[in-house]
Amino acid sequence: MGFGGRRRHRASGLRRERRPIEVAYIAAPGLEPKRVEQAYVCIEPDREYRYEGIFRDFTANLRVDEDGLVIDYPTLFRRLPSPTR
């Protein structure tokens, strides 16, 4: 899962500012897209963001890696460590 909120906060240079945006949300298993509002707050630049699903009254802090991919999404998933070779 890539994280688009990172680009918005980096471009603005703002930290701890709530940024509501409209997105296409696709829930499983129906896979019907709908327009919803979400908000993001930068907690630690390029590392942690607070996600707010305004349309469903849900909030979680999301940790991301150096590529902006979510590492830990509470209540949904946690990425497994890379296997050692």
C-alpha positions, 0 to 999 in steps of 0.5 A: 500500500503506497502512501500519497499523503507523504508527497502532499506534506513534503511539498508543503513543508508543513508538519502537524497540519491536518490535510483533508483530501477526497479519494476513491475508496474501494472496499472488499469484497464488493469492489465498488468505488466511492468518493470519500474524504480522508485527512492526514497529519504528518507526525514524523516526516517520511516516517509516520502519518496519522490517517483519518477516515472521516467517512467512517470515523476511523483514525490510525497512525501509519508508519511508512518505509523510505519508499513511502510504503506502509509498514504498519496499518493498525487493525488491518496489517503489519508488513512481514520483515524481509527474509534474510539471504 
